[in-house]
Amino acid sequence: PAVRAVLVGFDEHFSYAKLCQALRYLLRGGPDCLLVGTNRDHRLPLEGGAAIPGTGCLVKAVETAAQREAFIVGKPNRYMFDCVASEFDIDPARTIMVGDRLDTDILMGNSCGLTTLLTLTGVTTLDEAKGHQESSCPARQSLVPDYYVDSIADLLPALED
């Protein structure tokens, strides 16, 4: 049976052999074979300012080999939100997107009409958010959260009420 889709997600055992297999599937399946990526995160933060390569690096490798662009189902694409909203009765005006990345979490929340809350425990600094807020560029403005907290733990007292 023909392969109908190649999905690229986080894989700490990604290898040249897996890249070759993905390309074989895509070439054999032709343009009807979907190339799907979970997200384009460049890197994932670790404690102490360290980081590891994110899924975006793996997606880019397959895109480069296949000479085509992946359809991204995760943030900031609204595809996942639309799937959830179609399954559950979600009122965007009463929904908050909480995240630690401006270019994925906050951008998706803003594009879906949600209130956005940035936590400063990830890759984003407050100075970055302020820089976007002070910019007159619409693309940069779409990265500005409505609110921010130092840590998600700062929300716990509000949730107890």
VOTORTOR-536243 format. One record per residue (C-alpha): residue number from 1; x, z, y. Coordinates in steps of 0.05 Angstrom, whole numbers, m for minus. Layout:
BEGIN
+-----+--------+--------+--------+
|  nr |      u |      w |      v |
+-----+--------+--------+--------+
| NUM |      X |      Z |      Y |
...
+-----+--------+--------+--------+
This chain:
BEGIN
+-----+--------+--------+--------+
|  nr |      u |      w |      v |
+-----+--------+--------+--------+
|   1 |      0 |      0 |      0 |
|   2 |     23 |    m16 |     70 |
|   3 |     45 |     40 |    116 |
|   4 |     m4 |     44 |    174 |
|   5 |     33 |     94 |    219 |
|   6 |    100 |    127 |    230 |
|   7 |     96 |    196 |    261 |
|   8 |    156 |    226 |    295 |
|   9 |    154 |    302 |    304 |
|  10 |    205 |    358 |    308 |
|  11 |    252 |    353 |    249 |
|  12 |    315 |    396 |    246 |
|  13 |    338 |    353 |    187 |
|  14 |    330 |    286 |    224 |
|  15 |    382 |    237 |    197 |
|  16 |    406 |    166 |    200 |
|  17 |    372 |    154 |    133 |
|  18 |    305 |    178 |    162 |
|  19 |    315 |    133 |    223 |
|  20 |    328 |     74 |    176 |
|  21 |    266 |     90 |    135 |
|  22 |    223 |     94 |    198 |
|  23 |    248 |     26 |    221 |
|  24 |    235 |     m4 |    152 |
|  25 |    163 |     21 |    153 |
|  26 |    152 |     m5 |    224 |
|  27 |    182 |    m74 |    209 |
|  28 |    143 |    m80 |    144 |
|  29 |     78 |    m57 |    177 |
|  30 |     88 |   m102 |    237 |
|  31 |     52 |    m92 |    303 |
|  32 |     m8 |    m61 |    267 |
|  33 |     34 |     m3 |    243 |
|  34 |     27 |     52 |    294 |
|  35 |     87 |     88 |    323 |
|  36 |     64 |    158 |    342 |
|  37 |    105 |    214 |    373 |
|  38 |     84 |    286 |    380 |
|  39 |    118 |    298 |    448 |
|  40 |    176 |    278 |    492 |
|  41 |    208 |    346 |    504 |
|  42 |    282 |    332 |    518 |
|  43 |    305 |    401 |    497 |
|  44 |    279 |    467 |    474 |
|  45 |    304 |    530 |    509 |
|  46 |    338 |    586 |    471 |
|  47 |    358 |    656 |    495 |
|  48 |    414 |    662 |    545 |
|  49 |    406 |    593 |    575 |
|  50 |    424 |    556 |    511 |
|  51 |    382 |    498 |    485 |
|  52 |    373 |    451 |    427 |
|  53 |    352 |    378 |    429 |
|  54 |    276 |    369 |    430 |
|  55 |    230 |    320 |    395 |
|  56 |    237 |    270 |    452 |
|  57 |    308 |    256 |    428 |
|  58 |    282 |    237 |    359 |
|  59 |    224 |    196 |    388 |
|  60 |    273 |    158 |    432 |
|  61 |    318 |    143 |    373 |
|  62 |    260 |    111 |    333 |
|  63 |    235 |     75 |    395 |
|  64 |    304 |     46 |    408 |
|  65 |    312 |     23 |    335 |
|  66 |    242 |     m6 |    333 |
|  67 |    245 |    m36 |    403 |
|  68 |    176 |    m10 |    419 |
|  69 |    145 |     50 |    453 |
|  70 |    112 |    107 |    416 |
|  71 |     41 |    131 |    431 |
|  72 |     50 |    204 |    449 |
|  73 |     m7 |    249 |    426 |
|  74 |     19 |    314 |    455 |
|  75 |     28 |    339 |    525 |
|  76 |     27 |    311 |    578 |
|  77 |    m18 |    258 |    547 |
|  78 |    m91 |    280 |    551 |
|  79 |   m106 |    254 |    481 |
|  80 |   m102 |    323 |    449 |
|  81 |   m145 |    354 |    503 |
|  82 |   m197 |    299 |    495 |
|  83 |   m199 |    312 |    420 |
|  84 |   m209 |    387 |    430 |
|  85 |   m260 |    376 |    486 |
|  86 |   m301 |    328 |    442 |
|  87 |   m303 |    380 |    386 |
|  88 |   m318 |    442 |    428 |
|  89 |   m360 |    453 |    491 |
|  90 |   m303 |    459 |    541 |
|  91 |   m316 |    465 |    615 |
|  92 |   m252 |    443 |    650 |
|  93 |   m272 |    484 |    712 |
|  94 |   m270 |    547 |    668 |
|  95 |   m208 |    529 |    629 |
|  96 |   m136 |    548 |    644 |
|  97 |    m74 |    513 |    618 |
|  98 |    m16 |    562 |    609 |
|  99 |     53 |    535 |    598 |
| 100 |    127 |    539 |    614 |
| 101 |    141 |    466 |    629 |
| 102 |    120 |    427 |    691 |
| 103 |    130 |    358 |    661 |
| 104 |     86 |    372 |    600 |
| 105 |     41 |    433 |    604 |
| 106 |     26 |    433 |    679 |
| 107 |     22 |    358 |    685 |
| 108 |    m29 |    354 |    628 |
| 109 |    m70 |    412 |    656 |
| 110 |    m72 |    380 |    725 |
| 111 |    m90 |    311 |    698 |
| 112 |   m147 |    341 |    657 |
| 113 |   m176 |    379 |    716 |
| 114 |   m156 |    448 |    690 |
| 115 |   m130 |    508 |    728 |
| 116 |    m56 |    513 |    713 |
| 117 |    m11 |    574 |    704 |
| 118 |     64 |    568 |    698 |
| 119 |    103 |    621 |    661 |
| 120 |    175 |    627 |    682 |
| 121 |    200 |    645 |    612 |
| 122 |    217 |    573 |    593 |
| 123 |    256 |    515 |    622 |
| 124 |    224 |    514 |    690 |
| 125 |    247 |    554 |    750 |
| 126 |    205 |    575 |    810 |
| 127 |    252 |    535 |    855 |
| 128 |    234 |    471 |    816 |
| 129 |    160 |    484 |    825 |
| 130 |    169 |    498 |    899 |
| 131 |    209 |    434 |    907 |
| 132 |    152 |    393 |    878 |
| 133 |    102 |    431 |    922 |
| 134 |    141 |    415 |    985 |
| 135 |    147 |    342 |    967 |
| 136 |     99 |    289 |    995 |
| 137 |    106 |    248 |    931 |
| 138 |     40 |    246 |    892 |
| 139 |     77 |    243 |    825 |
| 140 |    115 |    307 |    843 |
| 141 |     51 |    340 |    869 |
| 142 |     19 |    330 |    800 |
| 143 |     73 |    377 |    772 |
| 144 |     53 |    436 |    817 |
| 145 |     17 |    494 |    782 |
| 146 |    m41 |    531 |    813 |
| 147 |     m9 |    598 |    795 |
| 148 |     54 |    626 |    764 |
| 149 |     75 |    690 |    729 |
| 150 |    145 |    714 |    708 |
| 151 |    122 |    724 |    637 |
| 152 |     60 |    714 |    595 |
| 153 |     62 |    789 |    585 |
| 154 |     42 |    796 |    658 |
| 155 |    m28 |    771 |    637 |
| 156 |    m40 |    827 |    587 |
| 157 |    m69 |    877 |    637 |
| 158 |   m119 |    825 |    662 |
| 159 |   m141 |    809 |    590 |
| 160 |   m156 |    882 |    576 |
| 161 |   m210 |    884 |    631 |
+-----+--------+--------+--------+
